[in-house]
Amino acid sequence: MPADDPLADPRITLLGPQRDPRVPQVAERLGLRGRRFALITAGWRDREREDELLTELLGGDTLNLGLWGLMQQVWELDPELAEGDRRRRQLHAQMQELYLIGLEKAAEAIRRIRDRTSLDERARAMAVEDVLDVMRGLDTRHLERVADLNHAFFARYRPQHRDAVAEGRMRVGRMIAECEAIAVTGGHVGVLMGALHLFNLAPALAAPAAPAAPAGPDADAAERPAPVLLRPVLAWGAGAMALTERVLLFYDHAVSSPPVSELLMNGLGLTRGIVALPSATDRLDLRNPDRMSVLALRTAPRLPVLLDAQAEITLTVDGRLPAGTRIVGTDGLTTAYLPAEAPPSPEEVDA
């Protein structure tokens, strides 16, 4: 992170859980403490205004966008839109449930294949790869279908042309314009994503990527240039997940939760090549390399990033990981990220 003027070269900084807050030290180190922060606490739902402690930690000058409250006002003022959104969320939940049935069967198939230790290793590896292809296909189609569902909702109900939403977007835009930095907290990631999309926060946080750095039409989305951040952003928990390209849910140790990680939807896409895993050590079976390798191979080429208590990861200006970030490798082991070296220039080759 550039120390001279963080506002001239804004970056995203991802943090671990803030049960023992490190926000003051991080904000101080980044040159942001005391700056005016816009707070996005919609993931806290009806507690989103309980931000006194966060305000103090950030240096005392904050403006809560109140997205969850604004969303409740929109639903009250526009019952037709509220009903349309309720049906959209209901259908998404059903799609999520059915997608999980396929994932669970595939995960069980991988476990059974790997348990057949008497078989030739090459045969087992090929069989595992076949099932992984099935899982990656399920992941891709699920994200596409959820995106189609959301696009259909916005095309039919055109919330941007409805008075309550338009007024809310203008209000949010004016508040962000008054702030120098953004803080996005954790909480319920689905609610947070809904509020971010309804009030169209993505273009308020970042401008489209510069046309001078295009990628080919066939390039993987993870390789395309990231949007240009307009203000520094601190994010943790669900807030970190929401900024990335894909939101992955994971609960390896929860008895009542699915035994396999599941993609929920696309995120805001302000980063590149990253899948955020908040409280990873608490929520993932990191001592099980077989299980972790399945997760890493499903998310590839995006890297699973461990956001534990001490994590503080300031991304590069183009929204990518810095060297040394703790990730899960495709072998299922925790490792430090090493960026691939750029090929030498012709001048370097001739030297």
Secondary structure, 3 states (H helix, E strand, C coil): CCCCCCCCCCCEEEECCCCCCCHHHHHHHCCCCCCCEEEECHHHHHHCCCCHHHHHHHCCCEEECCHHHHHHHHHHHCHHHHHHHHHHHHHHHHHHHHHHHHHHHHHHHHHHHHHCCCCCHHHHHHHHHHHHHHHHHHHHHHHHHHHHHHHHHHHHHCHHHCHHHHHHHHHHHHHHHCCCEEEECCCCHHHHHHHHHHCCCHHHHEECCCCCCCCCCCCCHHHCCCCEECCCEEEECHHHHHHCCEEEECCCCCCCCCCCCEEEEECCCCCCCEEEEECHHHHCCCCCHHHHHHHHHHHCCCEEEEECCCCEEECCCCCCCCCCCEEECCCCCEEECCCCCCCCCHHHHHC
